[in-house]
């Protein structure tokens, strides 16, 4: 299994002679970054860097996280694709005593994740479940998406109460398009595709559709099993009769898309700004002016829409979710079937706990990340 590089945080690689008594003259790195199928011999050379030791040091250090991040181009249109890159740094170094040495290359997987300061240098995050919380609140009738880093010997179990209703057995992918999967029960469209791909004939019915929808909304927990860990995510399907719920999707600290539902009251606002100048409307020819003309003339007027949402009551698990939402660089919400990219206007959040606050609701203000008037040129 390839080591994950979380490219929003620095990732350091130290090069030094295998024999400490040898004197390092220089070290060179050729950095290959690419997507798609794994390549035994990569061809996409992105950077070539050469360094010499500083002062009396007998080593050099390369930081590649920032270089990798430039090649992880995320897009989201409610499609939950996997965004990852293959990374291979190829090193060469020379010592005075042994000459040129070429260490065996190591392959990595780059994700748009990050570590916290407390997690230290080159933090090793989860290699299976790619989210921090163990509780999910989902609007009834909507799909569940649990981000998982795909690898061999990992299975995903779906339970309805205490009854196991489905198991997905994962394998280590050879393509970055499949590096992150979003586990969910098969819906009617997926079932039809699987039947037809296998050469069968799909015969639909209202009973089958009703059964598949009922089964999907029946999931109460998802269990991710690896040879060394078992992680359980509890799922609660909720109804909301008074307010319009919104699904917000963001890139979390693991570099995966994660949903958070805002069930309660939402308020929309429009903020407008522009410039003004004082126009000359006086006519010297007839010593008059038109009273219906603007003396104060507006120009470059545009605006942005904002929406303030409320999560509804959530448990303590969501403190970490809110933190990662606040730190995300990629956020959107679904509005009448259209994906709306937004930025967070709220800059401060007080975390709530069941002990201190009994019931925790979070209020977040989002701003649409585009002007109201189309000015794309």
Long-range contacts (C-beta under 8 A, 24 or more apart in sequence): 1-127, 1-151, 1-172, 2-86, 2-107, 2-108, 2-109, 3-106, 3-108, 3-109, 4-108, 4-109, 4-110, 4-111, 4-113, 4-124, 4-125, 4-127, 4-149, 5-64, 5-65, 5-68, 5-87, 5-108, 5-109, 5-110, 5-111, 6-65, 6-111, 6-112, 6-113, 6-114, 6-115, 6-123, 6-125, 6-253, 6-254, 6-255, 7-65, 7-66, 7-68, 7-69, 7-72, 7-110, 7-111, 7-112, 7-113, 7-255, 8-65, 8-69, 8-112, 8-113, 8-114, 8-255, 8-329, 9-65, 9-113, 9-114, 9-115, 9-123, 10-63, 10-65, 10-66, 10-121, 11-63, 11-64, 11-65, 11-68, 11-122, 12-61, 12-62, 12-63, 12-121, 12-122, 13-61, 13-62, 13-64, 13-89, 13-91, 14-59, 14-60, 14-61, 15-59, 15-60, 15-61, 15-62, 15-91, 15-93, 15-103, 16-58, 16-59, 16-60, 17-58, 17-93, 17-95, 17-98, 17-101, 18-101, 19-95, 19-97, 19-98, 20-58, 21-97, 22-95, 22-96, 22-97, 22-98, 23-58, 23-95, 23-96, 23-97, 24-53, 24-58, 24-59, 24-60, 24-93, 24-94, 24-95, 25-52, 25-93, 25-94, 25-95, 25-96, 26-50, 26-51, 26-52, 26-60, 26-93, 26-94, 27-51, 27-52, 27-60, 27-62, 27-91, 27-92, 27-93, 28-91, 28-92, 28-93, 29-62, 29-64, 29-89, 29-90, 29-91, 30-89, 30-90, 30-91, 30-92, 31-64, 31-67, 31-87, 31-88, 31-89, 31-90, 32-86, 32-87, 32-88, 32-89, 32-90, 33-67, 33-68, 33-71, 33-85, 33-86, 33-87, 33-110, 34-85, 34-86, 35-71, 35-84, 35-85, 35-86, 35-176, 35-177, 36-175, 36-176, 36-177, 37-174, 37-175, 38-86, 38-107, 38-174, 38-175, 39-86, 42-86, 42-88, 46-71, 60-93, 62-89, 64-89, 68-110, 69-110, 69-112, 71-110, 72-110, 72-111, 72-112, 72-255, 74-112, 74-251, 74-330, 76-249, 76-257, 76-330, 76-332, 76-339, 77-339, 78-249, 78-334, 78-339, 80-145, 80-182, 80-257, 81-177, 82-176, 82-177, 82-178, 82-179, 82-180, 82-181, 83-111, 83-112, 83-176, 83-180, 83-255, 84-109, 84-110, 84-111, 84-176, 84-179, 84-180, 84-255, 85-109, 85-110, 85-176, 86-110, 86-176, 109-176, 109-179, 111-179, 111-180, 111-254, 111-255, 111-256, 112-251, 112-255, 112-330, 113-252, 113-253, 113-254, 113-255, 113-256, 114-253, 114-327, 115-253, 116-253, 125-253, 125-254, 126-254, 127-151, 127-226, 128-154, 128-224, 128-226, 128-229, 128-231, 129-224, 129-231, 129-233, 130-180, 130-252, 130-254, 130-255, 130-256, 130-258, 131-233, 131-252, 131-254, 131-256, 131-258, 131-321, 132-252, 132-253, 132-320, 132-321, 132-324, 133-233, 133-317, 133-318, 133-320, 133-321, 134-231, 134-232, 134-233, 134-234, 134-317, 135-233, 135-234, 135-236, 135-314, 135-315, 135-317, 135-318, 136-233, 136-234, 136-235, 136-236, 136-259, 137-236, 137-238, 137-261, 137-263, 137-312, 137-314, 138-235, 138-236, 138-237, 138-238, 138-259, 138-261, 139-237, 139-238, 139-239, 139-240, 139-245, 139-247, 139-261, 139-263, 140-217, 140-237, 140-238, 140-239, 141-213, 141-217, 142-247, 143-184, 143-187, 143-216, 144-183, 144-184, 144-185, 144-216, 144-219, 144-222, 144-235, 145-182, 145-183, 145-184, 145-257, 145-258, 145-259, 146-182, 146-183, 146-184, 146-222, 146-224, 146-233, 147-180, 147-181, 147-182, 147-183, 147-252, 147-254, 147-256, 147-257, 147-258, 148-180, 148-181, 148-182, 148-183, 148-224, 149-179, 149-180, 149-254, 150-178, 150-179, 150-180, 150-181, 151-226, 153-226, 153-227, 154-224, 154-225, 154-226, 155-224, 155-225, 156-183, 156-222, 156-223, 156-224, 156-225, 157-222, 157-223, 157-225, 158-183, 158-185, 158-219, 158-221, 158-222, 159-219, 159-220, 159-221, 159-222, 159-223, 160-215, 160-218, 160-219, 160-220, 161-218, 161-220, 165-215, 165-218, 165-219, 180-255, 180-256, 182-257, 183-222, 183-224, 184-216, 185-215, 185-216, 185-219, 186-212, 187-212, 187-213, 187-216, 188-212, 188-213, 238-263, 238-312, 240-264, 240-312, 246-307, 246-309, 246-333, 246-334, 246-335, 247-333, 247-334, 248-309, 248-325, 248-331, 248-332, 248-333, 248-342, 248-366, 249-331, 249-332, 249-333, 249-334, 250-324, 250-325, 250-328, 250-330, 250-331, 250-332, 251-328, 251-329, 251-330, 251-331, 252-321, 252-324, 252-328, 253-324, 253-327, 258-321, 258-324, 260-311, 260-318, 260-321, 260-325, 261-311, 261-312, 262-309, 262-310, 262-311, 262-312, 262-333, 262-364, 263-310, 263-311, 263-312, 264-309, 264-310, 264-311, 264-312, 264-361, 265-310, 266-307, 266-308, 266-309, 266-310, 267-307, 267-308, 268-305, 268-306, 268-307, 268-308, 269-305, 269-306, 269-307, 269-308, 270-303, 270-304, 270-305, 270-306, 270-372, 271-303, 271-304, 271-305, 271-306, 272-301, 272-302, 272-303, 273-301, 273-302, 273-303, 274-298, 274-299, 274-300, 274-301, 274-302, 275-299, 275-300, 275-301, 301-373, 302-371, 302-372, 302-373, 302-375, 303-371, 303-372, 303-373, 304-367, 304-368, 304-370, 304-371, 304-372, 305-367, 305-368, 305-372, 306-345, 306-365, 306-366, 306-367, 306-368, 307-333, 307-342, 307-365, 307-366, 307-368, 308-363, 308-364, 308-365, 308-366, 309-333, 309-363, 309-364, 309-365, 309-366, 310-361, 310-362, 310-363, 311-361, 311-362, 311-363, 311-364, 312-361, 313-359, 313-360, 313-361, 314-360, 314-361, 314-362, 315-354, 315-360, 316-353, 316-354, 316-360, 318-360, 318-362, 319-351, 319-352, 319-353, 319-360, 322-349, 322-351, 322-362, 322-364, 323-349, 323-351, 325-364, 331-366, 333-366, 340-368, 341-368, 341-369, 341-370, 342-366, 342-367, 342-368, 342-369, 343-367, 343-369
